[in-house]
Amino acid sequence: MKHFKWDEIPAERVNDKFVRKLAWDGKMMIARTDVEKGYVVPHHKHDSEQITWVMSGRWRFTLEGRTVEVGPNEMISIPANVVHGAEALETLVAYDIFTPLREDWLSGGDDYLRT
């Protein structure tokens, strides 16, 4: 068991519009993301299943030929190995939940976010 306190987890500035905090244990990870309006997450895929839960603001996701807008108190589930991308339509706060955890986020190997 681990006890996490968001206020004690250091924030990582991934780029000039994307900040995150990570918490993980075992095979699961949750990330709090603070993203500025206009940021685009390039299309990518990963071995993890993902659920994104938006607290405030709005994401526009593209995946499997579809576009889905996700706003406050809404979630989207993204299966493993599905190519997807997103655009912040508004400044937002969201939680990304992954299983298994994202090794590339822990190691800094997530170059697609760092440009």
Summary of the structure (lengths in Angstrom):
residues: 115
radius of gyration: 13.3
end to end distance: 35.2
largest distance: 39.7
contacts: 313
relative contact order: 0.28
helix: 10%
strand: 53%
